[in-house]
Amino acid sequence: MFDESYFFVFEIFGYLNSLLLVVYCIMFIFNFRKIKNKTLKTIAVYLIFCCLIDILTHISNVLFDKDFLLNFISIALRLTFRFGELWIIGYLLNHYWIKSKVVWFIMILCSLYLFYDFYIYQTEGILNYVAYAQITTNILLILLIIINLLKQLKVDKPFSVTNQMLCMVFLTYFSIHLVYIVFQNFLINQSFTKRSFSLFYSSYAGLHIIYYFSLALILYKSNKRIDLKDS
């Protein structure tokens, strides 16, 4: 009963995260044309993409109850999400701020590594699966964010408050998320109590609630500030 209460906490955090994502998604879809800044539009697309993957994950959990099929779909959706996240956030960082051809090449290599990671899962199985490609992708995004921050420090132009806030949110999230991915490998490969499992994923869901809320708030506040300047 004690373990089940912890699992209930995880479910609350998970569904709250999904509910908030749906709210953000609906809000930004209906106001997408009103978002004038291209950087903010990219963030809106990212949140909509996150919402879509989250909904598909919930649907797969309801429709597929067999462990093998559910694990297969879960890993496929997770790697699809990492692939989309890599290119949306990577595009934002490199196209608008860093502007390096080398970065595009590295992103392509990371994308191929994600596909290879899925092949490894199919051959090794869930118990022997280690998310090396996801870790590599996470590290690449952290490095791109740091490079962007250092580059902006060297430029004489005044800092964009929106860009700085986005970079700090990204840097905080991906740094903490990297730790979670490493621990997640231990959860897959080791035997843990339901309480430990539930507490870990409750905090993981809590991290995403804060992360998505921060992005949505920055998007809303920044776009409102632009509208006030234009009016």
TATAFEN-V128422 format. One record per residue. N is the residue number from 0. PHI is phi in whole degrees, -180 to 180 (none if undefined). PSI is psi in whole degrees, 0 to 359 (999 if undefined). OMEGA is omega in radians with two decimals (none if undefined). Layout:
n = (N;N)
phi = (PHI;PHI)
psi = (PSI;PSI)
omega = (OMEGA;OMEGA)
This chain:
n = (0;1;2;3;4;5;6;7;8;9;10;11;12;13;14;15;16;17;18;19;20;21;22;23;24;25;26;27;28;29;30;31;32;33;34;35;36;37;38;39;40;41;42;43;44;45;46;47;48;49;50;51;52;53;54;55;56;57;58;59;60;61;62;63;64;65;66;67;68;69;70;71;72;73;74;75;76;77;78;79;80;81;82;83;84;85;86;87;88;89;90;91;92;93;94;95;96;97;98;99;100;101;102;103;104;105;106;107;108;109;110;111;112;113;114;115;116;117;118;119;120;121;122;123;124;125;126;127;128;129;130;131;132;133;134;135;136;137;138;139;140;141;142;143;144;145;146;147;148;149;150;151;152;153;154;155;156;157;158;159;160;161;162;163;164;165;166;167;168;169;170;171;172;173;174;175;176;177;178;179;180;181;182;183;184;185;186;187;188;189;190;191;192;193;194;195;196;197;198;199;200;201;202;203;204;205;206;207;208;209;210;211;212;213;214;215;216;217;218;219;220;221;222;223;224;225;226;227;228;229;230)
phi = (none;-64;-67;-66;-66;-69;-65;-64;-62;-60;-64;-61;-62;-64;-72;-64;-60;-66;-62;-64;-62;-63;-62;-60;-61;-62;-61;-81;-66;-72;-113;-61;-68;-81;-80;-88;-78;-66;-63;-67;-65;-64;-64;-62;-62;-62;-65;-65;-63;-61;-64;-61;-64;-63;-65;-62;-65;-63;-63;-65;-66;-82;-80;-115;-107;-78;-58;-63;-66;-66;-63;-61;-68;-62;-66;-62;-67;-64;-71;-63;-64;-64;-64;-65;-63;-58;-81;-73;-70;-63;-61;-60;-70;-87;-68;-96;-120;-78;59;-129;-69;-63;-63;-60;-64;-65;-65;-64;-62;-65;-64;-63;-65;-64;-65;-65;-61;-67;-64;-61;-60;-65;-85;-92;92;-66;-71;-105;-80;-126;-82;-65;-66;-66;-64;-62;-62;-62;-64;-60;-65;-62;-64;-64;-65;-65;-60;-62;-64;-66;-65;-69;-68;-84;-84;-76;-67;-64;-67;-83;-62;-62;-62;-65;-65;-62;-62;-68;-66;-60;-62;-64;-65;-68;-68;-68;-63;-60;-63;-63;-62;-63;-67;-63;-62;-68;-65;-71;-96;-123;-96;-123;-71;-63;-65;-63;-61;-66;-65;-62;-76;-66;-67;-65;-66;-62;-60;-70;-60;-65;-63;-66;-63;-62;-65;-64;-67;-62;-61;-64;-66;-68;-68;-66;-65;-67;-63;-67;-69;-77;-79)
psi = (322;317;323;327;324;322;327;322;316;317;320;312;318;313;327;317;316;318;314;321;319;318;313;316;311;316;315;334;314;339;16;320;336;346;109;328;129;326;316;326;322;320;320;316;320;314;321;319;316;319;317;313;321;316;317;325;316;319;316;325;330;318;327;116;352;134;313;311;320;318;319;311;321;314;320;316;321;316;326;319;315;322;312;319;319;314;329;308;320;319;315;313;317;319;319;331;304;311;62;132;331;323;320;318;317;322;323;317;318;324;316;324;324;319;320;325;322;323;318;318;317;325;325;332;165;326;335;8;130;127;62;319;320;322;316;316;318;316;319;315;322;316;319;321;316;318;317;316;318;322;320;331;331;342;141;344;149;145;142;122;319;313;319;318;318;315;320;322;314;313;316;313;308;331;313;321;327;319;319;319;318;314;329;325;322;324;323;320;353;167;119;156;159;327;314;317;313;318;320;310;338;315;327;316;322;322;317;326;312;318;307;323;319;315;316;321;317;316;312;311;317;318;324;323;322;320;322;325;323;337;999)
omega = (3.13;3.13;-3.12;3.12;3.09;3.11;3.09;3.08;3.11;-3.14;3.12;3.13;-3.12;-3.13;3.07;3.10;-3.14;-3.14;3.14;3.11;3.11;3.11;3.12;-3.08;-3.14;-3.11;-3.07;3.07;-3.12;-3.12;-3.04;-3.12;-3.13;3.12;-3.01;-3.10;-3.09;3.09;3.13;3.08;3.10;3.09;3.10;3.10;3.12;3.13;3.09;3.10;3.11;3.13;-3.13;3.14;3.14;3.13;3.11;3.10;3.11;3.13;3.14;3.11;3.14;-3.03;-3.04;-3.11;3.11;-3.04;-3.08;-3.11;-3.14;3.10;3.13;-3.13;3.14;3.12;3.13;3.12;-3.13;3.14;3.05;3.10;3.13;3.11;3.13;3.12;3.12;-3.04;3.11;3.14;3.11;3.07;3.14;-3.08;-3.02;-3.08;-3.05;-2.98;-3.06;3.08;-3.14;3.10;3.13;-3.14;3.11;-3.13;3.12;3.11;3.08;3.11;3.11;3.11;3.09;3.11;3.09;3.08;3.10;3.11;3.11;3.08;3.11;3.11;-3.11;-3.11;-3.07;-3.10;-3.03;-3.08;-3.14;-3.09;3.06;-3.00;-3.12;-3.12;3.11;3.09;3.14;3.12;3.12;3.13;3.13;-3.14;3.08;3.13;3.12;3.12;3.13;3.10;3.13;3.13;3.12;3.14;3.14;3.10;-3.10;-3.10;-3.11;-3.12;3.10;-3.12;2.97;-3.10;-3.14;3.14;3.14;3.13;3.11;-3.13;3.14;3.08;3.11;-3.10;3.13;-3.09;-3.06;3.08;3.10;-3.12;3.11;3.10;3.13;-3.13;3.13;3.12;3.14;3.08;3.10;3.13;3.14;-2.99;-3.11;3.13;-3.13;3.06;3.12;-3.14;3.12;3.13;-3.10;3.13;3.13;-3.09;3.02;3.10;3.11;3.09;3.10;3.08;-3.13;3.08;3.14;-3.10;-3.11;3.10;3.13;3.12;3.14;3.14;3.10;3.14;-3.11;-3.09;-3.10;3.14;3.10;3.12;3.13;3.12;-3.14;3.12;-3.10;-3.09;none)
